[in-house]
């Protein structure tokens, strides 16, 4: 149970970096919300990987490049799911990109990221 809580804290930290990057990119630098979402996913993913490896799963035994490779495989799916979900909800349902991002982040974070990190990346 502690590992799940730590994973959620790491995820929230990565998500905070992701959201901050996305919102600043859109609101201050006038990036398209899809491009900003990808940039946020990248920075949030780097944060989440680092916290997951060192703090959550304490998986320093495996070589970092192998874990990073596995993480990138999962992360590509994460970025594809997040970006397509944010685009679909924003474009087709006329939701704010921020609301779209919140909805999609929760679904993908719980349904995709946690399980794949636990059983594939940092096993």
N, C-alpha and C positions, 0 to 999 in steps of 0.2 A: 504494500500500500504506500509506503514511503517513496518508493521509486516512482510510482504514478504521480504522486504529489510533486516530487522534484521535477519530473518530466513536464508537468503542467506549468510550473514556475519558469522553467527554461523556455518552454513554448511561449508563454506570455511575454517573456523578455524579448525573444526573437520577434514575436508579433508586434510588440511596442516599437522596435526598431523598424520593422516592415511598415507599419502604419505611419510612423513619423516620416520616414523617407517618402512614402507615397503621397501623403498630404502636402508636405513641403514642396515636393516636385510639381504637384498640380497647382497648388495655390500661389506659390511664390515664383516658380520657374516656368509656369504655363505648359508643362509637359502634358501630353495626352494621357488620360487616366490609365490606359492599358500599358503604356511604356513605363509610367510611374509605378504601376503595380509590379511589373517585372523587376524594376530596380529595387523596390522595397522587398520583394521576395528574395532577391539575391543577398542583400545585406542582412535580412532577418535570418536567412538560412545559414549564413556563415556564423552568426551569433548562436543559433540553435545547435549547430554541429559542435562548436567549441564547448558549449555548456554540457551537451549530451555526452560527449566523449570524456570530459574531465570530471564533471560533477554528478550527473544523473546516473549514468551507467558505469562509471569508473572503468572505462574500457581502454586503458592505456597499454594493455598487453599486446594487442594487435597493432601492427604497423599502421601509422596514421594514413599513409597513402592508400592502403587497402580499404580502410574505413571511409576515407574521403571518396574513393571510387564508388563504394556501395551507397554512400549518402547521396552522391550526385545522381545515381540512377533513380533513387527514391525522389530526390529533389526535382528532377525533370518532370516526373509525374505530378508532383506538388505544384510546380509552376504552371503546367498545362491545365490542371484542374482549377487552380485559383484564377488564372487569367481568363480562361473560357467561362468560368462561373461568374466572375465579376463583369465581364463583357455582356454575357447573356442577361443577367439581372438588370444591369444599367441600361443597356440598349433596348431590350425587348420589353422589360417591365417598367422602365422609366424610374427606377430607384436611383437615389444618389449613389455615386461610386463608393462612398464611405459605408453606407448601409449594405450595399452589395458585398463589399469586402468583409464586413463583420460576419454576415451570414455564411458566406463561402468559407471563410477562415475557420469558423467553428466546425463546420461539417468536415472539411478536409483535414483539419488538425486532429480530430478525434478518429475519424473513419479511415484515414490513410497514414498520416505521419507517425503517430504514436506506435501503432502495431508494427509497421515496417522498420522503424528505428529499433524497437525492442527485439524483434525476432530475426532481423536481417542485418542491419547495420552494426549494432553494438551487442550482438548476442554473446 
